[in-house]
Amino acid sequence: MLKFSFLIALYNGEQYLTKLLDSLLVQDIPYDEYEIICLDDCSPDNSSDVVRTYQKKYLNIRLYKNETNCKIATNVNKLIDWANGKYFWTLGQDDYIEPNCLNRVWRKLESDNLDVLVFNYRRVNQFCKTLEEIHEVENTKVMLGTRWIEHQYTEKNRDYCYYILGYEWRAIFRTKHWKQNNIRCVDGLSWEDTVIMMKAIVYAKNVASIDDILYNYRKHVASISSNSNHIKRGDYIFEFSFQVGDEVERFYYELIELAPDLATNMYKQIIWRYNYFAFDLVCTTQEQKKKFYERYSQYKELVKQKRNWLNWRSKILLIPYVGYYVACLCEIIYRTKKLIFK
C-alpha cells in the first residue's frame, strides 16, 4: 500500500531543496510505501536538476514541469490530483520534516481513522537554527472537524482565522476526504492556503491533533511571504486583499450554512482582508503603487462588488485617478513622521 504522498511545488527552490528531500528520505518506513511528487513551475534555477539527481537513486520520486508559470495555488491543485497515497502532505520547498516520524504518524492516522491530523512546527532561519517552537495545538481525541475547531480555538478564545486559515503543511490529510469534498485552491493565485485547511477540517468527520513538532518552517528573505511583506509588490498587495479576500468571503457564506457558529470570526477576517491593502499601498514605492492600480483596473468589477466591506480610507484610495495621488501624499506624510519620531 502507498501510505503517503509528499507534494512539493518548485520555483527557485534549488538552494534549500536538498535539505527537504534528505529529510523525506531519512524516515522509518520503506521507500516503496511513499511517493515524493515535485512540480516545477517554470523555475529559472536548477531545481529540476536537483530532483533528477535524486531520481537516479530513489524510484519513489516523480518530477513534472509546467509549460507556463501557473503560480502556487494551481500547482497545489495539480499535485493533489496526482497523489496516489492514502494520505498526503504538502511541503514548502524551503522547509523540511523531522527524521523518523512517519511510522508513528501512520499509526495515529490509521488507529483513529483520521481525515485530518494537525501537529506543531518549528520556525528556523536559513541555516536551520531554531527561531521559535510553535505549540498551537495539543493532543486531542478524535472529533468532528467543527467540534475540534471549537475545542482548540473558540473555547480558548483564540481567533482561528489567524491561527489555522493558512499553512496547510501543518496537517496531513486523507486524500479521499479531500477529493470527495472537492476541496480546491483558487487557480492562479500566489497564495494557496488561505481557507483550504479550515475547509478540510470543517468538512471532516474525524480530526485530531498531536503536540509533536513534525515540521520545520524556514523563514528567509527570498520567500514569497517575505517578498510581499518587505518589497511590498503592488500586484501582491491587490491580490492579497481583493482576490484572496473574495475566496475568504465565499467560504464565509459556506460556513453560514455548514457551521454558523464558526462564521463570526470569518466575518471579521473579511473586513480585515479587504481593507488590508491601504497601509501597504501607502508604504510601497510609486512604481509598485502603479502596479497596484494596474491590477485594480483589471478587476474593477470585483472591487465594485466589495465596496460595502470597505472603510472610508480604503474607498478614497480606490477613487479613479485620485487614489494614486492620495496614496503618494500619504506616503510622504508617513515617511516624514517616521523620520521625525525615529
Disulfide bonds with the S-S distance in Angstrom:
none
